Amino acid sequence: MALNAILDRPIEANNADRKIPPATAEARLSGILPNLRFRLAEAMGREPIFLADSCELSTWDSLIEYRAKQLGVSARALYRWLEKFENAGLAGLAQQRRRDRGTFKALRGRSAAIAFITIQRLEGRDPSSIHRELAGIWTDFYSDGSRPPCYGTVRNFCKSLRSAERGNERAEDAAA
């Protein structure tokens, strides 16, 4: 039977020395494949036992721990991959872009700081001096004990203003 042939394959140790976790959907699928075989064996009423690197893996948890170590990821990551695969198939294993990518979390809800940075930048000040001044007046804006944003956040926010300016210039040129 074809299913028995699938179940009887040993777990490959081809990723044992891998330092970088699998990033593609196909690599993640190969990472969870032994776990899928384990589930199939259980569903068929067979005792799921896998031999890998001279150790017997007969429980779900032992297989998860072994594969996680082998792939260089956490056991939680494997559980997430399995859940994503069950919910969305191979497409679920593809890396997703962060939902908050391109937003400035340190500035979220900080309209006074955003206004300050924007006005200072449009007046021609460099991000370094804006950051220094913002750090000095932060407690005037916010008395909640929060820290001012780091220099990188201020710099990236200033860059986003510059790219928005370029977009406006292009729109104006196109309209003319």
MOWOWO-V726173 format. One record per residue. N is the residue number from 1. RES is the residue in three letters. SS is DSSP state (@ for helix, = for strand, . for the rest). Layout:
N_RES_SS / N_RES_SS
//
This chain:
1_MET_. / 2_ALA_@ / 3_LEU_@ / 4_ASN_@ / 5_ALA_@ / 6_ILE_@ / 7_LEU_@ / 8_ASP_. / 9_ARG_. / 10_PRO_. / 11_ILE_. / 12_GLU_. / 13_ALA_. / 14_ASN_. / 15_ASN_. / 16_ALA_. / 17_ASP_. / 18_ARG_. / 19_LYS_. / 20_ILE_. / 21_PRO_. / 22_PRO_. / 23_ALA_. / 24_THR_. / 25_ALA_@ / 26_GLU_@ / 27_ALA_@ / 28_ARG_@ / 29_LEU_@ / 30_SER_@ / 31_GLY_@ / 32_ILE_@ / 33_LEU_@ / 34_PRO_@ / 35_ASN_@ / 36_LEU_@ / 37_ARG_@ / 38_PHE_@ / 39_ARG_@ / 40_LEU_@ / 41_ALA_@ / 42_GLU_@ / 43_ALA_@ / 44_MET_. / 45_GLY_. / 46_ARG_. / 47_GLU_. / 48_PRO_. / 49_ILE_. / 50_PHE_= / 51_LEU_= / 52_ALA_= / 53_ASP_. / 54_SER_. / 55_CYS_= / 56_GLU_= / 57_LEU_= / 58_SER_. / 59_THR_. / 60_TRP_@ / 61_ASP_@ / 62_SER_@ / 63_LEU_@ / 64_ILE_@ / 65_GLU_@ / 66_TYR_@ / 67_ARG_@ / 68_ALA_@ / 69_LYS_@ / 70_GLN_@ / 71_LEU_@ / 72_GLY_. / 73_VAL_. / 74_SER_. / 75_ALA_@ / 76_ARG_@ / 77_ALA_@ / 78_LEU_@ / 79_TYR_@ / 80_ARG_@ / 81_TRP_@ / 82_LEU_@ / 83_GLU_@ / 84_LYS_@ / 85_PHE_@ / 86_GLU_@ / 87_ASN_@ / 88_ALA_@ / 89_GLY_@ / 90_LEU_@ / 91_ALA_@ / 92_GLY_@ / 93_LEU_@ / 94_ALA_. / 95_GLN_. / 96_GLN_. / 97_ARG_. / 98_ARG_. / 99_ARG_. / 100_ASP_. / 101_ARG_. / 102_GLY_. / 103_THR_. / 104_PHE_. / 105_LYS_@ / 106_ALA_@ / 107_LEU_@ / 108_ARG_. / 109_GLY_. / 110_ARG_. / 111_SER_@ / 112_ALA_@ / 113_ALA_@ / 114_ILE_@ / 115_ALA_@ / 116_PHE_@ / 117_ILE_@ / 118_THR_@ / 119_ILE_@ / 120_GLN_@ / 121_ARG_@ / 122_LEU_@ / 123_GLU_. / 124_GLY_. / 125_ARG_. / 126_ASP_. / 127_PRO_@ / 128_SER_@ / 129_SER_@ / 130_ILE_@ / 131_HIS_@ / 132_ARG_@ / 133_GLU_@ / 134_LEU_@ / 135_ALA_@ / 136_GLY_@ / 137_ILE_@ / 138_TRP_@ / 139_THR_@ / 140_ASP_@ / 141_PHE_@ / 142_TYR_. / 143_SER_. / 144_ASP_. / 145_GLY_. / 146_SER_. / 147_ARG_. / 148_PRO_. / 149_PRO_. / 150_CYS_. / 151_TYR_@ / 152_GLY_@ / 153_THR_@ / 154_VAL_@ / 155_ARG_@ / 156_ASN_@ / 157_PHE_@ / 158_CYS_@ / 159_LYS_@ / 160_SER_@ / 161_LEU_@ / 162_ARG_@ / 163_SER_@ / 164_ALA_@ / 165_GLU_@ / 166_ARG_@ / 167_GLY_@ / 168_ASN_@ / 169_GLU_@ / 170_ARG_@ / 171_ALA_@ / 172_GLU_@ / 173_ASP_@ / 174_ALA_@ / 175_ALA_@ / 176_ALA_.
//
